[in-house]
Amino acid sequence: MKNKLGPTLFILGVLFILTSDIFFMNHLRGARIVYWMGFVCAFLGGIWSVLQWIKNKEG
C-alpha cells in the first residue's frame, strides 16, 4: 500500500497558504498563523514524500 500522508500534507499546506492570502486581502486576524501552518504542512509533506520515494526506490 502506498503512503498518502506526504502528498496529503503538501496539498493541505498549499491550501492553507492560499487561504491565508484571502485572510490578508480581507484584513482578517490569524493570517500569519494560517500561513505558517500551511508552510510547515507543505514543508513536512514534501520532505515525507521525498523520503518515501527514496525508500521505495532503494527497496
N, C-alpha and C positions, 0 to 999 in steps of 0.2 A: 504494500500500500504506500502510495506516495504521501509525503508530508506536505500539507497545505498551510501550515502555520506561517511560514516565512512570507509567501506571496500575499496571504490574507492580511498580515500585519502591515506589509508595504502598502497595499491598496487602502487599508484603513487610515494609515498615516497620511497618504496623499489627500484623501477625502477630508481629514481634519485640517490640513493646511489650506485647502480650498475653502472650507467653512470659516477658517479664521480670516481669510480675505473678505468674506461677506461681513464678518463681525467688524473688521476695521472700517469698511466702507460705511456701515450704518452706525458707527461710533458706539458699539456695544461693549460692555465690560467683559473681561475674560478672553479677549482676542489673543493676548500673548500666551496665556496658559494653553489655549486650544492649539496655537501654532507650535509651541514647544512639545506638546503631547504628540502632535502629528509628526514632528520632526523625529522624535525618539522612536515612535512606532515604525516610521518608514526606514529609519536607520537600522533598527534591530531586525526588521523584516528582511531588509536587503542583505544584511550580514548572515542571517539564518539561512536564507535561500542560497547564498554562495557557498556556505559551509556544507549544506546538504547536497548541493550539486557536486562539490569536490569529493564528498564522501561516497556518493553514488558512482562517480566516475572512476574512483580507485577500486571499488568493490565489484 
